[in-house]
């Protein structure tokens, strides 16, 4: 029987290993230490997790999973605290629950497959990465493949595998070495010798992946170019009142007029760059000052000879049978986070955001959790209605779509736009609230994958960063300094000569990972039960 001191020593050793993994994982991405992150660390960042999963008891593995999930996302998403104190609590708690489930499942794989369980664990981890992007709580930040967004040749296979295939290549060394070390140094060489063939196969895949990336990247100078002007006004448009809105419009107008001197094909403002809602105040004029500001915008756009893309709060009647202002003084209004395309001073097309940020933009459980809903309202969270249409804009022959802010972190949204004919992906973002370059860089890392997955240029127009031009191979063509007022004018290739396998088939690698995980765990459980029955007979 173990002494109390050895139990305590074991506990703190395992806690230390998990803390180490949390820190190394977080440093793999842009962080408070490096705005670019240390992507190479991602290959070894999960080693301690696999060691602890093996060594822990069934009782402790639940606690360890909870601890790891909470601490990792508190460090990795530290910048959420600048958004709102609730955010830095809610997100880590969500991941506390996720890893409370994942750790025991990883341990089950380890128990059922003592020799090759690490392979099952990799597919389980990828399944977790995919499943956590679904539904109301969908949140892809921290999918481990994204840490390598600056390793451009290495991630080209995302056009075939999606980000999930890159996660597989990144996770393998951690799972392999973690399992080699799970019994300590004594069993390390024996494991390496036993699993040498699989290690050789992985090495071959790694090399093939690099060669493929080097070969597939191309020069897009021979394709038509779209000259865009991106306006970064470096202000959170929602903060303040009408005076702030007027000030922001003056900045946007001034920067746009400066950018237009360079003869762009289009001017693009950021997410909700202009407040108040243009359509609402044009139609109903419920506020004289706000209507006057909207009129100033419309008059300005009428003087412009090129198209403008503008992020705006799109207010519509909630009940068309009722007036805009109800007898009790409240508004008969519903709001969408929207993008408008103006051409020759006229509103031509509208896109309304489909994938809303959980808790801060959308909370569909008002009736189920009324007190929590009220808590969110009391903390000034602004809820939007969900859009339903994947709009493809057409500005003088160039077809583009505009995932708004958070939407470019989801592969399926950009894929659906491209399948409907978008030649360029134009992301409008407001990340100024984060106050951290690392937060903006983490967001941009995922946009790089959207370019490669679909082989389409990605344009990001943000209010404070990262405002960039990305070519279809994920290369950053041009950018401007974050948290600084300015504009960016540059060309992106209009490339739609090919439809990628990812665009056609979507997240097939994630689906295969889920199917393999379920099949192998099921097979392992059946074999385990069968062995128990045989042992009892003997």
N, C-alpha and C positions, 0 to 999 in steps of 0.2 A: 504494500500500500504506500502511495506517495505521501511524503511529508507535506505539511502546509507550506513550507518554504519553497519546495520544488514546484508545487501547484501555482503559487504566487509568481515565481520566477517564469514559469511557462506562460502564464497569462500576460505578464508585462512584455515578454519577448514577442508574443503574437500580436499584441496591441502595437508594439514598436514596429513590427514588420508591416502592419496595415497602414500605420502613419507614414512610413517610408514610401509605400506604394501610392498613397494619396498625394504626397508632395511631388514625387517623380512624375506621376500621371499629370498633375496640374502644370508642372514646368514643361511638359512636352508641348503644351499649347502656349499661345501668348498669355503672359501673366504679369504680375507686379514686378517680376525680375527682368523679363525680356518681352518686348512687344511682338517679337516674331516666334518666341518659344524655342525649345530645343527638341525638334521633331525626332531626332535619333533616340531620345530617351523613351519614346513610346514603345519601342521594340522590347524593352526590358521592364517597363513600368508596372506590369501586372504580375511579375514573378512572385513577389511576396504573397499575393492573394492566393495563388495556387498552392504555395507551401502551407499557408495557414488553413486553407480549406481541407487539406489532407490531414494535418496534425490535430485539428480541433475535434472535440467530441460533438455528437449530435445535439447535445444541450447547448453548447457554447457557439456552434456555427451560426445560429440565428442571431445571437447578440453581435457576433463579429460582422455579419452581413449588415446589420443595422448601423453599427458603428462606422463601418467603411463607407457606406452610402452617404451618411450624413456628413462626415468629415470631408470626404472627397469633393462633394459639390459645394460645401461651404467655402473650401479653398479655391476650387476651380472657378466658381461663379461669384467670387468675393465682391465683384462690382455691382451685384444686385442690391447691395445695401444702400447704394447711392440712389437707386430707383425708388425703393421704399423699404422701411424696416421689415414689413411683412414678407417681402419677396425673399429675403435672405433666410427666412425661417421656413417658408412654405416649400421652396424648391428642395432644400436638403431633406426635409421631412418626407417628401415624395420619394426621394432616392433612398432614404432609410427603408421605406416599405419595399421598393423594388429589389434592393440587395438582401433584404430579409428573406425574400423568396428565392433570389438567384443563388445565394451561397449554398443553401441546402441542396438545391438541384445540382450544382457543381459537385458537391460532396457525394451525392448519389451516383453520379457518373464515375467518380473516383473509386467508389466502393464496388460498383458493378463491373468495372473494367480496370482491374489493377494494373494491367500492362499498357493499354492504349487509351485509357480514359481521357487523357489530355486532348485527343482528337475530338472526342465527343464534347468536351468542355469548350473547345473553340467554337463549334457549331452552336452550342448553347449560348455563348456570349454574343455571337452575331444575331441569334434569334432575339435575345434580350434587346440588343441595339435597335433592331427593326421594330419590335413590338412597342417599345417605349416612344416611338414616333407617331403612334396611331391614337386616334380618339381625341377627346377633350384635352387630355394632359400631354399630348404630343410635344416632344422637346428633344430635338436631335443634338443639341450642344453636348460635346464630349464623346461622340462616336469616334473611336480611336483612330480610324483611318484619316479623319480630317486633320490630325496633327501633322500630316505630311503634305499639306497643300503647297508648300514651297519646293517640294521635291518633284518638280514638274515631269521629268521623264518617267519617274516611278509610278505616278498616278494616272498615266494615260489609259491603262486598262479599265478605268472607270467607265469608259465609253461602251464597254462590253459587260463588265461585272457590277457596275455601280460602285458606290463607296463601300459596299459590303465586302467586295473582293479585296479591296485595299485593307480593310480591317482584318480580314483573314491573314494576309501576308504580315501584318504588323503584330497580330496576336500570337502567331505560331511560336516565335522565339520565347515569349513569356511563358506560354503553356508548356513548351518542351523543357525549358531550363527549370521552370518551377517544379515540374514533376521529377526531373533529374535530381533536384536538391531536396525533395520532400522527406527523404530519409536521412538527410545530412550528407556530408561529404563522402561518407563511406560507400554509399550506393551510387555516387555520381557516375563514375567511369563504367560501371556495369550497365547502367541505364543507357549511356551514350553508345556503348557497343551493341546493346540489344536493339536500339532504335536507329542504328546507323543508316539503314536503308531509307527510312522515312526522312531522316535529316538530309540525305543526299537528294531525295526527290524534292524537298522543300527548297534546297539550294538551287536546284535546276530551275524550279518555278520562279525563284527570285531573279535569276539571271535572265531567263526568257522574258520576264516582265520588264526588266530594264531595257533589254534589246528592243522589245516591241515598242516601248515608249520612245526610244531614240529614233526608230525607223518611222513611226507613224506621224510624228510632229512635222509640220510643213510650213512653208513660206506662203502667207496669204496675200502677199502684195499684188498678185495678179487678179485678185477678185475685186468687185466693186466695193467702195468704201462709203461709210455713212459718217459724216462729220457732225458730231454732237457737241453741244455746249451744256455743261453740267454746273448748276449754280449751288454753291455751298455757302449759305448765309450765316451759319454758325450761331444759331439761336433756336431754342426750343419754342416752337410757335405756340404751344398751348399755355406757356407760362405768362402771366400778366393778363391784362384786359385789352380794351379797344385801343389804348395808346400803344401798347406793345405790338398789337396786330398792325397798326399803321406804320410803326417803325420797321417791322420786319418786311412789310411790303415795299417800303422805300429802299431797303437794302437789296431785296430781290430785283426790283426794277432797275436800280443803278448797276448792279452786277450783270444783269441780262443785257443792258444796253452796251456795256463794255464788251461783253462776250460776242455780241452780234457783229461788232466791227471786224471780227475774224471770219465772217461769212460761214457760219455753221448751217447745216441743213435743218436743225431743230434745236430748241432750247428746252431743257428738262429741269424742273424744280423737284424738290424732295417731298417725302411723305408729309401730308398735311402742312405743307410749307405756307400755304395761304389759309388764314382763318379770318373771317367767319365763312360759313357755308354759302357758296355762290348760288346754287340753284334755289335754296330755300329763301334767301333774302331777296333774290331777283323776283321770285313769284309772290311772296307773301308780305315782305317788308314789315316784319314784326318789330324791328328795331331800326330807328332812323340812322343812327351812327354807323351801324353795321351795313345797312343798305348802301350808305354813301361810300363806304370803303369798297364794297363789291362793285359799285358803279365805277369807281376809279380804276379797278382792275379791268373791267370790261372795256372801258375807254382806252386803257393802255394796250390791251390785246388787239383792239380794232386798228391800231396804228402799226402793228407788226406784220411784216411780210413773210415770216416763216412760222411753221407750227410751234406751239408751246404745249408741253406736258406739265400738268400741275397736280400736286397732291392736295386734296381738299376734303373737308367734312361734308358729305353729301346728305343733306336733310330732306326727307320726304314725308308726306302725310302718313301717319300711322293708320288712320281710318279715313279713306277718301270721302266718306259720307258726312264727315264732320268738319267744321272750320279749323283753321290752323291754331287759333287760340280758343280754348274751351271756356265755358262760363266761369269756372273756378280760377281762371288765370293761367292754368298750365298749358303746355304746348301739346298739340296733337301731332307728334313728330317722332320719327325713327331716323337713326343716323347710320350711315355707312362710311367706312374708311375707303376713300375712293381716289381714282385717277381720272383726270379729264384731259382730253385732247382738243385743243383749240386750233382752228385754222381760219385765217382771214377774219379773226375776231368772233367766230362762231364756235359753239360747243358741238363737236362732231361725234365723239364717242366717249363712253364712260365704262370704267371697270370698277367693280366693288369687291373689296377684299373678302376672300373665301375662308382662309385659315386664320382664325383669330387667336391672339395670345391668351392662354388660359388665365383666369382670375383678373387680369388687368384690362382685357378687352371683351371678355366673354365669360359668363358664369350661368350656364343653363339650368342650374339646380336651385333657383330662387324658392320654389315651393317646398323642396325637400330640406334645404338648409337655410331657412329664412334669416336666422340670426347671423350666420356667417356672411350671407349675401349683404345684409345691412352693414356689417363690419367693413366689407369692401367698399360699399357706397360711402360710408362715413370717412373712409380714407381717400376719397376723391378719385377712385378708379372710374374710368370712362368706358362704358359698355357700348359696343357696336352691334348692328345687325349683320348677319352673314350674307355675303353675296352668293350668287348661284351660277353665274356665267363666266366662262373662260374667254374673255374678250381678246381679240386680236385686232390691234389698231392698224390703220393704214394711213401713213403720212407721206403723201406724194410718192407712192409706189413702194415704200419700205414698210414691211409688215413686222410689228413688234408687239410684245405683251409685257405687262408691268406687274409682276409679283410685288406686293407691298411689304416692305420691311421683313418681318419674320418669315414671310412666305418663301423666300429664296433659300431657306435652310431645309426645305422639304423637296426631295427630288421629284415627287409625283406631280407637283404643281407646274414646274418648268417643263417637264416632259409633256404634260397635257397641253400646254401652250404651243409647244413645238409641233405636236401631232396635229394641231389645228392650223398650222401654217406660219407660226412666228419665225421670222428670220433672225431676230435679235431679242435677247432677254434684257429688259430695262427694269432694274430694281430701284424703287424709291424707298428711302429709309430715314428714320429719325432715331439715332442712337445717342443723341447728345446727352440724354438723361444719365447715361452710365458714368460720364466723367472720366472714362478710362480708355486709353488707346487699345489696351489689351482686349476689352470687350468688343470694340469695333473690328479688331483684327480677327478675333474668333468668328465673328459674323461673316467677314469677308472670306475666310478660309472655306466656308461651305459654298459660297457663291462660285469660287474657283471650280469646284466639282460640278456645279450645274453647267458650266461652259463645256467641260470635257465630256460629261455624260451625254450631251446632246449635240456636240460639235457646233455650238452657236456662240457668237460673241455675247458677252455679258457687260452691260453698262450699269454702274451703280451711282446714282445721284443721291447724295445724302446731305443732311443739314449740317453735319459736323465731322463726317468721316465714317467709313473709308470710301471716299469718292474716287473711283478708279474705272479704267477701261481694261477689259480682259478679253483676250482673243480666244478662238475656239479650242485651243490647246491648253488653256488655263494660264497663259503667260500674262503678267501684269504689263500692259503697254504704257500706261501713264497714270499718275495719281497726283493728288495734291495733299498738302500737310493737313492732318486732322486738327479739329478744334481751332480752325483759323478761317476767317472770312476770305472767300475767293471764288474763282471759277476755273473750270477745266475745259478746254476745247481740244478735241482730237478725233482721229479717225478710228473706226473699228471695221473690220471686214464683214461684208454681208455674204456669209457662206451658208448655203443650204444644199450643196451638191450631193450630200449623202445623209441618209437616215441611220443613226447608230443602232446597234443591237439593243442598247439600253433603252433608247427611245421607243423601239418596237416592243420590247419584252418587259421593260420596267424592272422591278425589284426581284427578278427571278432567283438571283443568288441567295437572297434572304429567305425566299420561300423554300428553296432546296435545303437551306440550313435548318429551318423549322421542321421540315418533313424528316430530315435525317435525325434530328434531335429526338423527335417523338418516336420514330421507328427504333432507333438504337436503345433509347431508355426502355421502351416497351419490351424489346427483345431481351435486354439485360435483366429486367424484372422477371420475365417469364423463365429465363434460364436459372435465376436465383431461386425462384419458388420450386422449380423442378428439382434442383439439386437438394433442397431441403426435404422434399418428399422422398427422394432416393436415399438420403442419409437416414431418414426415419425408418425406412424399410430394412436397411442394413443393420 
